[in-house]
Every structure is written in C-alpha cells, then in structure tokens.
Amino acid sequence: MSASTVTPSGPEAGSLARPDTTKVKRAATSSFLGSMLEYYDFYIYASAAALIFPTVFFPDSGHAALLSLATFGVAYVARPLGAVVLGHFGDRVGRKKIMLLTLIMMGAATFLIGCIPSADSIGVLAPILLVLMRIAQGISAAGEQSGASSLTLEHAPEGRRAFFCSWTLNGTQAGFILASLVFLPIAALPDDILYTWGWRIPFWGSLIVLVAAYIMRLKLEEPEEFTEQQESKAVAKLPVADLLRTHSANLIRVICCAFIAVVSTIFSVFGLAFATTEEVGIPKSTMLWVAIAANAVALLSQPAWAILSDRIGRRPLFIGGALGSAVFIYVYFGAIASGNVPLIFLAAIGLMSVFYAAPNAIWPSFYSEMFNTKVRYSGIAIGTQVGFALAGFAPAIGNALMGGDKTHWMPVAILTSAACVICAISAFTAKETFRTPLKELGNPI
C-alpha cells in the first residue's frame, strides 16, 4: 500500500492499521485544482474562439469563424506529442516535477493569450502568437490529468482509489462552471469594451487558480512506490518502449475507452450550436444554464459513483454508464428538438450527471490500474490523448453528417452512440482491478 499508515498503540494494538490519508488528500486537492484550471481554460477559449477571436484576430478574413475554430483544434493535434514527451519524463523523473511543469505551462499560456495585441495592432503576428500559445496549452493538457491520476492513485489507500482519483475529473466540472459564470457577464459587455480589453479578463483571471494550485503542488510528495523504483534503479529508461512491449493491449483498451469523451464534446460544443440555431431557437443563455446545471449535479454524482466503484468494481459501472450514455443521447437531442426547456434540463442531467458521470468519475482509477508504476504516466497520457482526438473532432464530424440540414440530429446521435458502444466493449475486455494491490497492478503479460 502506497499511503503511509498510523500504527495504533495501547489498547488498539493488534487492530488493523489505519491509513494516513494526509498525502492522498493533498494529491486529490492538487489534482482537482489543476484540472479545474485546465478546463477553465478549455471553456473560456472555446467561448472566445466562437464569439470573440474572429473579430479580434481575423478581422480581414473571409473565413474568420472557421480560422478561429481551427485554432481551437490545434490543441488536439499537439496533445499526443505532449503525451509522449511528458509521459516519458513523468515515468523517469517523477510525477510531481512534471505536474508542476504542466501547471505553469497551462497557466502561463492562458494568461499570455489575454495579453496578445489584436490583429489591427500587430497584423499577422497576432494569430501566430495565438496558435503558439494554443500549442503550449495542448502540450500541457496532455500531461495534466495523467500525472494527477498516477500520483493520486499511488498515494491512495486500498479500497478508496477510485474515490480519491475521481477528484481529478471533478475539477473538470468545476472548471466548466467557473468559466461559464465568469464569461456570462463578460459576454454582456458593450462591443467597444468586449472586443478591446473586456474579453481578456477571463484569461487573466486564470492566475488566481494557478497560484492556488501551484502552492498546493509544492507540498506534494512523490509516491513511495515510485521513489522505491528510483532508489533501486528500476525506473524504465524508455518508458514508451516498455509500454508498447509489455502493455500494448491495455494501451489499445484505454484508447478505445477514451472514446467516451465524445459524449462531452458533443454535449458541450455541438449541442450548444444545434440548440441555438434559428431552426431550433433555444436561447444561448438557456443552453448555457442547462450545461451549468448538469455539471453542478455531476459534482455530487461523480464522487458517489467512485465510492460505489470502490465497493463493487470498475467494469460494471463504467460499462453501464457508457451504454446508458449511448441510449440517453437520443433523449437529449429529442428534448432539444421538442423545444421543451424543462425536458432539456432533465435530459441533460440524466445524460451528463447520471450516465456519463459514471465512466467520467471512474476512468482515472480504471485506466491507471491497467499499468504498472514504470509506465503508468505514459500509458494514461498516450492512451487518453489518442482516444480524445476523436472527441476533439466529433463536433465537426457531426456537423458534416447533418448534410446541411440543421435539424437532422440523428446521425450525430448515432456517431455518439457508436463511440459509447466501442468504449463499453473495450472496458468489458479489461481485467477487474478494484481489489488488486498497488504493487500487483499492470503486471506485464
């Protein structure tokens, strides 16, 4: 067991040692803040790319909206590269050092985006700087949740690994809620303020979360399991090579399981665009509050799913959540097409806070337990980022599948459902690991 223990004395001698959860609570809190910063950035950038950047960075282009959204997709191209590089060093030099690096990269790049002059001021250099900062964000994001999941799992006491690891993904929901609440008043500013300095405020505000997360991460300690390997010179020289040689099947499983993220991007990006078209006519503010409500409820449901996973296993809940999402995506789009706002709220909560919340809460522990300590960081980073690529392009694919008919949502639902079924099948082939001791996880086959 990686967490240190407190040995009872006196009348309690002979009873079971109680795990000291100080280190794992610190790791979980740090993971929560880092993930919150990452997804705060994700959502404010997505909002700005759709509403602000076409005017600020591409004012003279005939394809301003397309170019602006393309800068959003650049991060998904950079993520696999970041996963290989950061995964390598995370398994070589330690989780804490790389987690500090990813935090600084992410926070600095987000803040600097808010400092980039407009294209009217410095010309083509403005969008070039924007793309460079977006690449830095993508690279840092590739190592953030992977490092957080690895470190938290390796500190967690047996029987509570899923619960503590779930706080990494709870940060995702918190980041979305925070970004939405910050952007609502900003978007309501007069144009002369919004397009000059008003839009920069959410990006500068990321410094607050960055400082809080950095202070917390300075207090982190490397897990005992990892330091033991360092001291015994058992650290892999080339973690990626070891990963491909000894864990290739689990790497493929994680890639396929990571398709579950298609639900998230279809919900948050495509669903918003679909609902607010003239043909459907749901107000943007309404759909924004729908997403806030679903994510707020998920803050409660995800830890609950994780606790249950620690008691009955990863696979049944992960598979059940994936299949539930495959079915409920039709309910959600049907509710939007009906224009019934209360039904949209209920369908969104059912999809995101009940079904999707189950695999979303469990995957940090489920994926981490597929690999041993030598290659865990690399395995999660590479597997998730390759799988997430489909999620990144899913809204664009869905838009193409509609074939110009802005009310034809059925092909998009089928795409999402298919991704969920692949995810469930992949999880079904995985080994159940919720009771496997840390030292026995991911033993090479």
C-alpha positions as CSV (number, residue, x, y, z in Angstrom):
1,M,0.0,0.0,0.0
2,S,1.5,3.3,-1.1
3,A,-0.1,5.5,1.6
4,S,1.8,5.6,4.9
5,T,0.0,4.2,7.9
6,V,-0.5,5.1,11.5
7,T,0.1,2.2,13.8
8,P,-2.1,2.1,16.9
9,S,-0.7,1.5,20.3
10,G,-2.0,0.7,23.8
11,P,-5.5,-0.9,23.8
12,E,-5.7,-0.6,20.0
13,A,-2.5,-2.6,19.5
14,G,-3.2,-5.6,17.3
15,S,-6.1,-3.9,15.4
16,L,-5.8,-3.1,11.8
17,A,-3.5,-0.1,11.0
18,R,-5.4,3.0,9.9
19,P,-4.3,4.6,6.6
20,D,-2.9,8.1,6.9
21,T,-4.8,10.0,4.1
22,T,-2.9,13.3,4.5
23,K,-0.8,12.8,1.4
24,V,-3.6,11.5,-0.8
25,K,-6.0,14.3,0.3
26,R,-3.3,16.8,-0.7
27,A,-2.8,15.0,-4.0
28,A,-6.5,14.9,-4.7
29,T,-6.9,18.6,-3.9
30,S,-4.0,19.4,-6.1
31,S,-5.4,17.3,-8.9
32,F,-8.8,19.0,-8.6
33,L,-7.3,22.5,-8.8
34,G,-5.1,21.6,-11.8
35,S,-7.9,20.0,-13.7
36,M,-10.1,23.0,-12.8
37,L,-7.5,25.3,-14.3
38,E,-7.2,23.2,-17.4
39,Y,-10.9,23.1,-18.1
40,Y,-11.5,26.7,-17.1
41,D,-9.0,27.4,-19.9
42,F,-10.7,24.9,-22.2
43,Y,-14.2,26.5,-21.9
44,I,-13.2,30.2,-21.9
45,Y,-11.1,29.5,-25.0
46,A,-14.0,27.7,-26.7
47,S,-16.3,30.6,-25.9
48,A,-13.8,33.2,-27.1
49,A,-13.0,31.3,-30.3
50,A,-16.7,31.2,-31.2
51,L,-17.6,34.7,-30.1
52,I,-14.6,37.0,-29.9
53,F,-11.5,35.8,-31.8
54,P,-12.9,36.1,-35.3
55,T,-13.2,39.8,-34.8
56,V,-10.0,40.3,-32.7
57,F,-7.5,38.1,-34.6
58,F,-9.1,37.6,-38.1
59,P,-10.9,40.8,-38.9
60,D,-10.0,40.9,-42.6
61,S,-10.5,37.2,-43.4
62,G,-13.5,36.0,-45.3
63,H,-13.4,32.8,-43.2
64,A,-12.8,34.4,-39.8
65,A,-15.1,32.0,-37.9
66,L,-13.5,28.9,-39.5
67,L,-10.0,30.1,-38.8
68,S,-10.8,31.0,-35.2
69,L,-12.3,27.5,-34.5
70,A,-9.3,25.9,-36.2
71,T,-7.0,27.4,-33.5
72,F,-9.2,25.6,-31.0
73,G,-8.5,22.3,-32.7
74,V,-4.7,22.9,-32.8
75,A,-4.5,21.8,-29.2
76,Y,-5.8,18.3,-30.0
77,V,-3.1,17.9,-32.6
78,A,-0.4,18.9,-30.1
79,R,-1.8,16.7,-27.3
80,P,-0.4,13.3,-28.5
81,L,3.1,14.8,-28.8
82,G,2.8,16.2,-25.3
83,A,1.6,12.8,-24.0
84,V,4.7,11.0,-25.3
85,V,7.2,13.7,-24.1
86,L,5.6,14.4,-20.7
87,G,4.7,10.7,-20.1
88,H,8.4,9.8,-20.7
89,F,9.7,12.3,-18.1
90,G,6.8,11.6,-15.7
91,D,7.8,8.0,-15.5
92,R,11.5,8.9,-15.5
93,V,12.0,11.8,-13.2
94,G,8.8,11.9,-11.2
95,R,5.1,12.8,-11.2
96,K,5.4,16.0,-9.0
97,K,8.0,17.7,-11.2
98,I,6.0,17.2,-14.4
99,M,2.8,18.2,-12.7
100,L,4.4,21.5,-11.7
101,L,5.6,22.0,-15.2
102,T,2.2,21.3,-16.8
103,L,0.6,23.7,-14.4
104,I,3.0,26.5,-15.1
105,M,2.7,26.0,-18.9
106,M,-1.0,25.9,-18.8
107,G,-1.4,28.9,-16.6
108,A,1.2,31.0,-18.3
109,A,-0.1,30.3,-21.8
110,T,-3.7,31.1,-20.8
111,F,-2.6,34.4,-19.2
112,L,-0.5,35.3,-22.2
113,I,-3.4,34.8,-24.6
114,G,-5.1,37.6,-22.7
115,C,-2.0,39.8,-23.4
116,I,-1.8,39.3,-27.2
117,P,-2.5,42.5,-29.1
118,S,-5.2,42.5,-31.7
119,A,-4.5,41.9,-35.4
120,D,-5.3,45.5,-36.0
121,S,-2.3,46.4,-33.8
122,I,0.4,43.9,-34.9
123,G,-1.0,42.3,-38.0
124,V,-0.5,38.6,-38.8
125,L,1.8,38.2,-35.8
126,A,-1.3,38.2,-33.5
127,P,-2.9,34.9,-34.8
128,I,0.6,33.4,-34.9
129,L,1.1,34.1,-31.3
130,L,-2.4,32.8,-30.5
131,V,-1.6,29.5,-32.2
132,L,1.7,29.1,-30.4
133,M,0.0,29.7,-27.0
134,R,-2.7,27.2,-28.0
135,I,0.0,24.6,-28.8
136,A,1.5,25.2,-25.4
137,Q,-1.9,24.6,-23.8
138,G,-2.4,21.4,-25.7
139,I,1.0,20.0,-24.7
140,S,0.5,20.9,-21.0
141,A,-3.1,19.4,-21.0
142,A,-1.7,16.1,-22.3
143,G,0.3,15.6,-19.1
144,E,-2.0,17.2,-16.5
145,Q,-4.7,14.6,-15.8
146,S,-2.4,11.7,-16.5
147,G,0.1,12.9,-13.9
148,A,-2.7,13.8,-11.4
149,S,-4.3,10.3,-11.8
150,S,-1.0,8.5,-11.4
151,L,0.2,10.4,-8.4
152,T,-3.2,10.2,-6.6
153,L,-3.6,6.5,-7.3
154,E,-0.2,5.8,-5.9
155,H,-0.9,7.7,-2.7
156,A,-4.4,6.3,-2.2
157,P,-5.2,3.6,0.4
158,E,-6.5,0.3,-0.8
159,G,-10.3,0.3,-1.2
160,R,-10.6,4.1,-1.8
161,R,-8.5,4.6,-5.0
162,A,-11.5,5.5,-7.3
163,F,-12.9,8.0,-4.8
164,F,-9.7,10.0,-4.4
165,C,-8.9,9.7,-8.2
166,S,-12.4,11.0,-9.1
167,W,-11.5,14.5,-7.8
168,T,-9.2,14.9,-10.9
169,L,-12.4,14.8,-13.1
170,N,-14.4,16.7,-10.6
171,G,-12.1,19.6,-11.4
172,T,-13.4,19.4,-15.0
173,Q,-16.9,20.1,-13.9
174,A,-15.7,22.9,-11.6
175,G,-13.7,24.5,-14.4
176,F,-16.7,24.5,-16.7
177,I,-18.9,26.1,-14.0
178,L,-16.3,28.7,-13.2
179,A,-15.7,29.6,-16.8
180,S,-19.4,29.9,-17.6
181,L,-20.1,32.1,-14.6
182,V,-17.1,34.3,-15.5
183,F,-18.0,34.5,-19.1
184,L,-21.7,35.3,-18.7
185,P,-21.2,39.0,-17.6
186,I,-18.2,39.4,-19.9
187,A,-20.2,38.5,-22.9
188,A,-22.9,41.1,-22.0
189,L,-20.4,44.0,-22.1
190,P,-20.7,46.7,-24.8
191,D,-18.8,45.8,-28.0
192,D,-16.3,48.6,-27.6
193,I,-15.3,47.2,-24.3
194,L,-15.7,43.5,-25.1
195,Y,-13.5,43.5,-28.2
196,T,-10.7,45.6,-26.7
197,W,-10.0,44.6,-23.1
198,G,-13.2,43.0,-21.8
199,W,-12.6,39.6,-23.3
200,R,-9.1,39.5,-21.7
201,I,-10.4,39.4,-18.1
202,P,-11.3,35.7,-18.0
203,F,-7.8,34.8,-19.3
204,W,-6.0,37.0,-16.8
205,G,-8.2,35.5,-14.1
206,S,-6.7,32.1,-14.6
207,L,-3.7,33.4,-12.5
208,I,-5.8,33.0,-9.3
209,V,-6.4,29.3,-9.8
210,L,-2.8,28.9,-11.0
211,V,-1.3,30.4,-7.8
212,A,-3.6,28.3,-5.6
213,A,-2.8,25.1,-7.4
214,Y,1.0,25.8,-7.5
215,I,1.1,26.4,-3.7
216,M,-0.7,23.1,-3.2
217,R,1.6,21.2,-5.6
218,L,4.7,22.4,-3.9
219,K,3.6,20.4,-0.8
220,L,3.2,17.2,-2.8
221,E,5.5,14.2,-2.2
222,E,6.4,11.5,-4.7
223,P,4.6,8.2,-4.0
224,E,6.6,5.6,-2.1
225,E,6.1,3.1,-5.0
226,F,7.8,5.5,-7.4
227,T,10.7,6.5,-5.1
228,E,11.4,2.9,-4.3
229,Q,11.8,2.2,-8.0
230,Q,14.1,5.3,-8.3
231,E,16.3,4.1,-5.4
232,S,16.6,0.6,-6.8
233,K,17.4,1.9,-10.3
234,A,14.3,0.1,-11.6
235,V,12.9,3.1,-13.5
236,A,12.4,2.4,-17.2
237,K,15.0,4.0,-19.4
238,L,12.5,4.3,-22.3
239,P,9.0,4.1,-20.7
240,V,7.2,4.3,-24.1
241,A,9.2,1.4,-25.5
242,D,8.4,-0.6,-22.3
243,L,4.8,0.4,-22.6
244,L,4.5,-0.9,-26.2
245,R,6.3,-4.1,-25.3
246,T,4.5,-5.0,-22.2
247,H,1.2,-3.2,-22.1
248,S,0.1,-2.8,-25.7
249,A,-3.2,-4.5,-25.2
250,N,-4.1,-2.2,-22.3
251,L,-2.9,0.8,-24.2
252,I,-5.4,0.0,-27.0
253,R,-8.1,-0.6,-24.4
254,V,-7.5,2.9,-23.0
255,I,-7.6,4.5,-26.4
256,C,-11.0,2.9,-27.1
257,C,-12.4,3.6,-23.7
258,A,-11.4,7.2,-24.1
259,F,-13.9,7.5,-26.9
260,I,-16.4,8.1,-24.1
261,A,-15.2,11.7,-24.2
262,V,-17.2,12.1,-27.4
263,V,-20.3,12.5,-25.2
264,S,-18.8,15.5,-23.5
265,T,-17.7,17.4,-26.6
266,I,-21.0,16.6,-28.5
267,F,-22.9,17.8,-25.4
268,S,-20.9,21.0,-24.8
269,V,-20.0,22.1,-28.3
270,F,-22.3,20.5,-30.9
271,G,-25.3,20.5,-28.6
272,L,-25.0,24.2,-27.9
273,A,-24.6,25.0,-31.6
274,F,-27.5,22.8,-32.6
275,A,-29.9,24.1,-30.0
276,T,-29.2,27.8,-30.7
277,T,-29.7,27.7,-34.5
278,E,-32.6,29.7,-35.9
279,E,-34.4,26.5,-36.9
280,V,-34.4,25.2,-33.2
281,G,-34.4,28.5,-31.5
282,I,-33.3,27.8,-27.9
283,P,-31.7,30.9,-26.4
284,K,-27.9,30.7,-25.8
285,S,-28.3,31.8,-22.2
286,T,-30.8,28.9,-21.6
287,M,-28.4,26.3,-23.0
288,L,-25.5,27.7,-21.0
289,W,-27.6,27.3,-17.8
290,V,-28.5,23.8,-18.9
291,A,-24.8,22.9,-19.1
292,I,-24.1,24.6,-15.8
293,A,-26.9,22.7,-14.1
294,A,-25.7,19.3,-15.5
295,N,-22.1,19.9,-14.4
296,A,-23.2,21.1,-11.0
297,V,-25.1,17.9,-10.3
298,A,-22.2,15.9,-11.6
299,L,-20.0,17.4,-8.8
300,L,-22.1,15.4,-6.5
301,S,-22.8,12.3,-8.6
302,Q,-19.2,11.6,-9.6
303,P,-17.8,11.0,-6.1
304,A,-20.8,8.8,-5.4
305,W,-20.2,6.7,-8.4
306,A,-16.5,6.4,-7.5
307,I,-17.3,5.3,-3.9
308,L,-19.6,2.6,-5.4
309,S,-16.9,1.6,-7.8
310,D,-14.5,1.0,-4.8
311,R,-17.1,-1.4,-3.4
312,I,-18.4,-3.4,-6.5
313,G,-15.7,-2.8,-9.1
314,R,-14.8,-0.6,-12.1
315,R,-16.2,-2.5,-15.0
316,P,-19.9,-2.8,-14.3
317,L,-20.3,0.9,-13.6
318,F,-18.0,2.1,-16.4
319,I,-19.8,-0.2,-18.9
320,G,-23.3,0.7,-17.5
321,G,-22.5,4.4,-17.8
322,A,-21.2,4.1,-21.4
323,L,-24.3,2.1,-22.5
324,G,-26.6,4.5,-20.7
325,S,-25.0,7.4,-22.5
326,A,-25.4,5.6,-25.8
327,V,-29.2,5.5,-25.3
328,F,-29.7,8.8,-23.5
329,I,-28.0,10.9,-26.2
330,Y,-31.2,10.3,-28.2
331,V,-33.3,11.5,-25.3
332,Y,-31.2,14.7,-25.0
333,F,-31.4,15.6,-28.7
334,G,-35.1,14.7,-28.8
335,A,-35.7,17.1,-25.9
336,I,-33.8,19.9,-27.7
337,A,-35.7,19.3,-30.9
338,S,-39.0,19.5,-29.0
339,G,-38.1,22.9,-27.6
340,N,-39.4,21.9,-24.1
341,V,-36.9,23.7,-21.8
342,P,-37.7,21.7,-18.5
343,L,-37.3,18.5,-20.5
344,I,-34.0,19.7,-21.9
345,F,-32.8,20.3,-18.3
346,L,-33.9,16.8,-17.2
347,A,-32.4,15.1,-20.2
348,A,-29.1,17.0,-19.8
349,I,-28.9,16.0,-16.1
350,G,-29.7,12.4,-17.0
351,L,-27.1,12.2,-19.7
352,M,-24.2,14.1,-18.1
353,S,-24.9,13.8,-14.4
354,V,-26.1,10.2,-14.2
355,F,-24.8,8.1,-17.1
356,Y,-21.7,10.0,-18.4
357,A,-20.7,10.8,-14.8
358,A,-20.1,7.1,-14.0
359,P,-17.3,6.4,-16.5
360,N,-16.0,10.0,-16.2
361,A,-15.5,9.5,-12.4
362,I,-14.0,6.0,-12.7
363,W,-11.6,6.4,-15.6
364,P,-8.7,8.0,-13.6
365,S,-8.5,4.9,-11.4
366,F,-9.6,2.4,-14.1
367,Y,-7.0,3.4,-16.6
368,S,-4.3,3.9,-14.0
369,E,-4.8,0.4,-12.7
370,M,-4.1,-1.1,-16.1
371,F,-0.4,-0.1,-15.9
372,N,2.4,-0.7,-13.5
373,T,4.4,2.1,-11.9
374,K,7.1,2.0,-14.6
375,V,4.9,3.1,-17.4
376,R,1.7,4.3,-15.7
377,Y,2.1,8.0,-16.6
378,S,3.0,7.2,-20.2
379,G,0.2,4.7,-20.6
380,I,-2.6,7.0,-19.4
381,A,-1.2,10.1,-21.2
382,I,-0.8,8.4,-24.6
383,G,-3.9,6.3,-24.4
384,T,-6.3,9.1,-23.4
385,Q,-4.9,11.7,-25.7
386,V,-5.1,9.5,-28.8
387,G,-8.6,8.5,-27.8
388,F,-9.6,12.1,-27.0
389,A,-8.7,13.1,-30.6
390,L,-12.0,11.6,-31.8
391,A,-13.8,13.7,-29.2
392,G,-12.0,16.8,-30.3
393,F,-13.1,16.4,-33.9
394,A,-16.5,14.9,-33.1
395,P,-18.4,18.2,-33.3
396,A,-17.0,19.0,-36.7
397,I,-17.7,15.4,-37.9
398,G,-21.2,15.7,-36.5
399,N,-21.8,19.0,-38.4
400,A,-20.7,17.3,-41.6
401,L,-23.0,14.4,-41.0
402,M,-26.0,16.7,-40.8
403,G,-25.6,17.4,-44.5
404,G,-26.7,21.0,-44.4
405,D,-30.0,20.2,-42.5
406,K,-29.6,21.9,-39.2
407,T,-32.4,19.9,-37.6
408,H,-31.1,16.5,-38.7
409,W,-29.6,15.4,-35.4
410,M,-30.0,11.6,-35.8
411,P,-26.6,10.9,-37.5
412,V,-24.8,12.8,-34.7
413,A,-26.6,10.8,-32.0
414,I,-25.7,7.6,-33.9
415,L,-22.0,8.7,-34.0
416,T,-22.0,9.4,-30.3
417,S,-23.8,6.1,-29.5
418,A,-21.3,4.1,-31.6
419,A,-18.4,5.7,-29.7
420,C,-20.0,4.7,-26.4
421,V,-20.6,1.1,-27.5
422,I,-17.0,0.7,-28.6
423,C,-16.0,2.1,-25.2
424,A,-18.2,-0.4,-23.4
425,I,-16.9,-3.3,-25.4
426,S,-13.3,-2.3,-24.7
427,A,-14.0,-2.0,-21.0
428,F,-15.6,-5.4,-21.0
429,T,-12.4,-7.0,-22.1
430,A,-10.4,-5.3,-19.3
431,K,-9.4,-7.0,-16.1
432,E,-11.2,-6.1,-12.9
433,T,-8.7,-4.4,-10.7
434,F,-10.5,-2.7,-7.8
435,R,-9.2,-5.2,-5.3
436,T,-5.7,-5.7,-6.8
437,P,-2.9,-4.4,-4.5
438,L,-0.9,-1.5,-6.0
439,K,2.3,-3.5,-6.4
440,E,0.5,-6.1,-8.5
441,L,-1.3,-3.7,-10.9
442,G,-0.3,-3.9,-14.5
443,N,2.0,-6.9,-14.2
444,P,3.4,-7.5,-17.7
445,I,1.8,-10.4,-19.6
